[in-house]
């Protein structure tokens, strides 16, 4: 005979998001992650538009390509396109919570290379790497935590219930990709 006593834990289904931390409102948890995704994702998309289109005072492909070449990367224009697309597509996907682990991995890959370029300038801006480190940490945190309840991923069967393994695998993929690109740098 099944027990009639109330359960202390709610059943988990594939459509539920990861539970909010103990004592936290699931809406507050989701809203906080939405705010982080929007801030990080739209910032990265804006940076990508600087690289690709020259918007917001950016150098466009030519100016950014020259920067990449001066920083030791081969085929500066091609690297500008790759970095710009990674930032725009990864940033916009992160902002709406679409394929969040992969979107975060794209940002991690670009930002690890940015950290390599700013290394040696100290920690604090304008020459240091504090900004790049913060963006990288935010992307890793979102990859590991998941997008929260207010995300397109909640409507995708495989990503409805975020798994730590998805985020960890995406971070590793981003780091490996960044490492390969860094190996090309002189």
N, C-alpha and C positions, 0 to 999 in steps of 0.2 A: 504494500500500500504506500503511495507516495506521501511524503511529508506535507503537512498543511501549514507548517511554520513559515513565516516570512523569511525570504532570503536576504542576507546582508549585502549581497552584491547583485548588481543588475546583470542580466544576461548580455553577452556581447554578440553582436551580429556583424556581418561583413559590411553593413552600411554605416555603422557607428564610427565616429572618429575616436582617436586615442582619448582616454579619459583625462580630464583636467586634473592637475595635482590636487591632493586631498584638501578639502576645504575651499577650493577655488570654484568659482562659477564657470561652467563650460562656455558660457557666452563671453565672459571676461577673457578666458584663455584664448578662445578663437579670435576675439577682437584684438587682443594684444599681438597675436601672430599675424593677423591681417595688417596691422599697422607696420610691423617690422617688414613684412613682405613688400608692402607698397613703398615704404621709404627706401629700402635697399634695391628693389627691383627697378623703380623709376629712376633712381640715381644712376644705376648701371646703364639703363637704356639711354639716358641723357648723355652719358659718357660715350657710349657707342655711336650716338648720332653726331657727336663732335668728330669722332674718327672717320666715319663714313661720309658725312654730309657737310662737315664744317660748321654745323649749327652751334649755337651757344658759345661762339668764340673759338671753336675747335679748328684744327688744321686741315680737316678733310683727309682724303686718302693720301694726297701728295705730301702734305705737311707731316702727317702722322707716319707715313712711310719713311720720310727722311729721319724722323726721330728714332724709329725702329732700326734703321740702318746705322745711325750714329751710336745706338745702344748695343751694337754688335750682332743684331739679328740679320740673317740673310733675307733677300727678297723683301725689303721693307714694305713695299706697297701691298704685297700679298699678306704679310703679317698684319698690316693695318686693317685689311678687309676681314681677316679671320678674327682678330681681336674685336673689331667693331660689330661684326655679326654675333659673336659670342655674347657681347655685352647687351646688344639690343634684344636679341631673341631670348637669351637667358634672363635678362632683366624683366622683359614684359611677361614671360611665362611665370617667373617668380612672383611678379606683382598680382597676377590673377590666380596663382596657385595651380598652374598647369604643369604636369610632370615635374613637380617641385624638386625631387632629388636630382634629376638631370639638369634642371635649370640652375640649381645651386652649384652643381659640378662645373658647369660652364663658367660661372663666375669665379669659382675657386681656381680653375685653371688659368684664367686671365690674371687674377689678382696675385697668384704665386709668382707669375712672371713680373708683375709690377713691383712686388716686394724685392725680387732679385735686382731690378733696375735701381730701386731707391736704397738698396742696402749700402751701407757705408756713409749715409747722410745723417746718421743719428736716428733718434726715435721721433722727435717732435717735428711737426710741419714748420716751415714749408719744404725743407730738404729731406726730412725724415720719412719714416714709413708708418707712422701711427694710423693715418687714414686708410692706407691699403690693408693694414693688419686688421683694423676694425671691420672693413667690408668683407674680408676673408672669413673672419670669425663669425660674422652674422650669417654668411652663406652656409658655413659648416653647421652652425646651430640650426638653421632652417632645414637643412638636409637631414640632420639627425632627429629633430623634433617632429617634422612634418609640417604641413601647411596650416593646420587648424581647421576648424569647421567651416569657415567661409572661404572655400576654395573650389575651383573647378575639379580638382582631383577627387572630391567627394562624389562626383558623378561618374567616375571611371572605375569599372569593376575591379581591376587589379590594384588600384591605388586608394580605394575607399578607406581601407584600414591601413594606415601607414605602419610600416615595419621598420625597426631600427636597422635591420640588415639592408633594406633598400637605400637608406641614407648613407650608411657606412660604405656600401659598395660604390655609390655615386661619388662620395668624397675621395675614395681611393682612385676611381677612374679619373677624376679631375686632377688629382695629384700626379698620377702617372702621365697623363697628357701634358701637364705643365712641365714635368721632368723631361719628356721627349723634346719639347720645344726649347727648353733651356739647354739641352745638349747641342742644339743647332747654333746656339749663340757663341760668338767668339769671345 
